[in-house]
Amino acid sequence: MQLQSHHHGHRHHAAHRVVLPPPDAATQLALDAAIRRVETVLHQGRMLTPGEALALAGPEARHDETLFSIARAVAWETGRNQDELLYWLEEKFPALA
C-alpha cells in the first residue's frame, strides 16, 4: 500500500504550487527570449499586472503586455509550452504575476 502520491516530473512545495523541473535547452532558449521581452516592455513602461490588464480591458490596454501575453507569444513563435514559460516568468518576475 502506497501512502504518498507521486507526481512524475513535478514536485509540490508547502503552498501546494507545482514546482517544475529545470527547463530543457530549447525551453531555456525560449525563456531567455521571453525574459528579454519582459525587460524591454518594463523599460518602455508598457508592462501590466493581470489586475491592471483587467481594469484596462479595452483599447487602452492593447499596446501593453502581461507575463501571460508574452509567454503566449513566445510559445507560439518557438513551439514551446506556454504554461511552462509562464511558470518560469512568474518565478522571475513575481510582482508581475
C-alpha positions, 0 to 999 in steps of 0.5 A: 500500500502506497501512502504518498502520491507521486507526481512524475516530473513535478514536485509540490512545495508547502503552498501546494504550487507545482514546482517544475523541473529545470527547463530543457535547452530549447525551453531555456532558449525560449525563456531567455527570449521571453525574459528579454521581452519582459525587460524591454516592455518594463523599460518602455513602461508598457508592462501590466499586472493581470489586475491592471490588464483587467481594469484596462480591458479595452483599447487602452490596454492593447499596446501593453503586455502581461507575463501571460501575453508574452509567454503566449507569444513566445510559445507560439513563435518557438513551439514551446509550452506556454504554461511552462514559460509562464511558470518560469516568468512568474518565478522571475518576475513575481510582482508581475504575476 
